[in-house]
Amino acid sequence: MSGHLEAVEREILGLQGMLLAALAQMRQLYDVYLEMLAPIARQQLITVSYQVCTQVFPEQFLTLEEPERQELQRQIVELATVLETTILGLQPRRQEDSTAKQGAMNGEEPSEADSGKEQETPSLAEQLSQVLYQSSLKINHLLQRAAILPPAPIAVILEIASKAENRPLGRIPHLLTIMLDEQKLQGEGEEEQNTTESQQESSSHQPMAAIYLQLEELEFQHPPLANQRSQIRQLEARLATLQQQLHKKQRQYLVLKASRAWWQTWKANETAEATAPIPEVMDGEQ
């Protein structure tokens, strides 16, 4: 049993080593993926804004004075640049560097736990989706303030779109075009609706457009990015398998260790009982 226990322990150490190697590879894949994604997302945010202003709502854009157009374009570029910087900031190597610098400032030594922080909740993928969602909100609100997009509860529209399964790709990537259904939106996003209630009354039967950057469309448009994401998914599946194997071996190790402890204690009790002196018979006891 002792030999079996040691063999399982060696298997556990081997699985742990493979997990650490896979996690290191995952960090490298995400570094490359985000390095590719950041400029793509920046350019797509600018491109879809251009398409909204020139192909979807050209009349509204033409009503702006030249200085207003310049200011609008400046703010679009600023939002796109912030998006690119934020995505790059999610790179595991940058987060690790930031953690190490912060720890050095506080006089702390880096620990093994720090190397796996990108796997904690929320996951890196969840953070990335949230960054794209927030950027979509901001660009839509910017275009609404410029009177390019008609007033509507953007947050509600994006929320509905995010929950829709198998949403078909539109004619213009990252652009939702829908008919504003006030009955469906009633009771949702009331605060945003109330601020533009009078304007919505005149535009409720007009087509509504909203910019919504999504990873699926970004990857669909850029095959190298999709290929990098595919490698990440394959490694994620391998990580899940390794974690399951490790959990199974750790459970097996505990069972074997508990079994050995049981029999060691049992034998010790038997030995103690066998060597215990036989009590003398007291007078009158037969």
N, C-alpha and C positions, 0 to 999 in steps of 0.2 A: 504493500500500500504506500510505503514511504517513497519508493521509486516512482510510482504512478503520480503521486502528489508533486514531486519535483519535475516530472515531465510536463504536467499541466501548467506548472508555474513558468517553465521555459516557454511554453506556447503562449502564455499571457504576455510575457515580455516581448516575444516576437510580434504579436499582434499590436501591442502598444507602439513598438518601433515603426511598424507599417502605417499606423494611424498618424503618427507624428510626421512621417515622410509625406503622406497624402495631404495632410493639412498644410505643410510647407508648399507643396505643389499647388494646392488650391489658392493660397495667397498669391503665388506667382501668376496663376491664370487670371485671377481677378485684377491684379495690377495691370496686366496687358489689356484685359477687356475694358476696364474703365479708362485706360489711356486712349483706346480707340473710340470709346463711346462719347467721351467729353466733347471733342470738337464736332462730332456728328450731331449731337444734341444741340449744341450752340448754333450750328448752321441751319438745322431744321427749324428751330424756333424763329430764326430770322426769315427763312424761306416761307414758312406757312403764314407769318405775319404779312409778308409781301403779297402772298396770294389772296389773303383776306382783303387787303386794301385795294388790290388791282383787279381781281377776278370775281370776288363775291360781293363786295360793297364798294365799287369804284366811285359811285356818285357821292357817297358820304366822305370818302377820302378827298375828292376834288373840292369839296366845300371848305376844306381847311386852307388857311392862309399859308404862305411859304414858310414863315417862321414856325408855325404850328406843326407843319410836316417835318421840318428839321428836328424840332424838339421830340416829336413822336419817334422818329427814327433813332435819335440818340438814346432815348429811354429803352427802345426795343433792343438795341445793341448792348446796352448796359445790363438788362435782364439776362440776355443770352450769355454774356461774359460771366456773370455771377453763377449761372447754371453750370457752365463749363468748369469754373473753379470749384464749385461745390462738389461736383461729381469726382473730380480729381482728388478732392480731400477725403473721399471715401476709400481710396486705395489702402489696402492693408499696410503696405510699407510706410505710407505717410502717417497713418494712425499709430503705428508702432513707434515711428520716430517722434511723433508728438507726445506719446505716452512716456517714452524714454526721457525726452527733454524735460517734461513736467516733473518726472520722478527725480531727475538730477537736480532741478531747482529746489525740490523739497527735501533733498538729501536722502532719497529712497533708492534702493537697489532694484533693478528689474527682476521680476520673478517669472517662473514658468507659466503662471496663470495669465500674465499679460499677453503672452504670445497667442492665446486663443480667444481674445476678446471679440474678434470679428465674428465669432460663431455664436455669441450670446444674443439674446432677444433684445431689441428687434434685430433680425438678421440683416446682412448687408443688402440682400435683394429687397427686403422690405424698406430699408432706408432709401435705397435708390428709387423705388416706386414713389415714395413719399416726396422725394426731391422733385421728380418730374411732375407730380400732381400739384405741388405748391407753385412751381414755375408756370404751369398751365393756368392756375388761378390768377396769378399776377399778370400774365400777358393778356388774359381776357379782360380783367378789370381795367388795365391800361387802355385797351382798345375801346372799352365802354366809356371811359372818361373822355376819350377823344371823339366820342359819338360815331365811331366806326361800326362797332357791334351794337345791335339793339339791346336795350335794357332787359335783363332776365336774371333769374337766380342761378348764376354760373355754378356755384358750389353744388346745388341740387342736381343740375344737369350732369356734371362730371361724376357725381356719386351714382346716379342712375346708370351712366355709361360704364363705370368701373365694375358694376355688378352684373352687367349683361354678359352672357356667355356667347362665345363664337360670334363676336361683333364683326360684321364684314368690313373689309377695308374700303374706305371711301374713295371717291374720285380724286380728292386732294388728301394726301397722307396727313394724319394728325388733325384733321378738321371734321368735327361733327356737324352735320347739317340736318336739322329736324324742324318739325312744326311745333311751336310752343303749345303744349296742352295744359291749360291752366287748371283743368279739373284734376289732372294727374299730379300736378305740382302743388295743388291747394293744401295748405297745412304744413308744407315743407318749405324751409328757407324763408319763413315769414318775415324775419327782420330785414333780409335783403330785398324781398318783394315789396315791403311797405315803403322803402325809400324810393322806389320807382313805380309805385302803384298807378299814378296818373299816366305815366308814359307807357306802361304795359297795356293799358286799355286800348291804345291806338295801334299797338304792334303785336297783339296777341295772335292775330291771324296771319302774320308774316313769317317767312322762313327764319329760323334761328340758327346761328352758327356759333361754335365754340371750339377753341383750340384745345387739344388734349394730346399731349405727348405720351406715347406708350411704348414700352420696350419692344412689344411684339412687332409693331410697325417699323420701328427703327432698325430692328434686326432683319425684317423682311426686305427693307430697302437696301441693306448693306450685307451681302453674303459673308464677307470676312468676319464681320461682327457676329453674325449668326453662327458661324463655324466655331468661333471662340466660345460662345455661349454653350454650344453643343458639347464642347470638351469639358466645360464646367459641370454640366448636367451629368455627363458620364462619370466624372470624378465624384460628384455628390452621391451617385448610386453606389460607387465603390466604397465610399466612406460609410454609408448606411449599412452595407454588408459587413464591413470590418467591425463596426460598432456592435452589430448584432452578434457576430462571432465572439468578440471580446466579452460581451455581457454573458454569453452562454458559458464561456470558459471560466469566467470569474465565479459564476454560480457553481459550476462543477468543482472548482477549487475549494469553495466554501463547504460544499457537501463532503468532499473527501477529508478536508481538515477537521470538520466537526465529527466525522466518523472515526478518524484516528484518535481524536481527543476522547471520544466516548470509550473506545476499547482500551486506551491507556489508563483511563480512570477505573474502568471495570477490572482490569488486571491488577491494578494497585490495590483495589478493595479486596480482591480474592487473595492476594499475597498477605495483606494485613490480617485477614480473617484466618488464614492458614497458620500464621506465626503467632497468633494471639494465644496467651497462656490459658489453659483450661482452668476455670474457677474451681477451688476446692469445695468438697461437699461439707456443708455445715452439719454439726451434730443434730440428729433428729430428722435429717432430710434423707430420705431413701427413695 
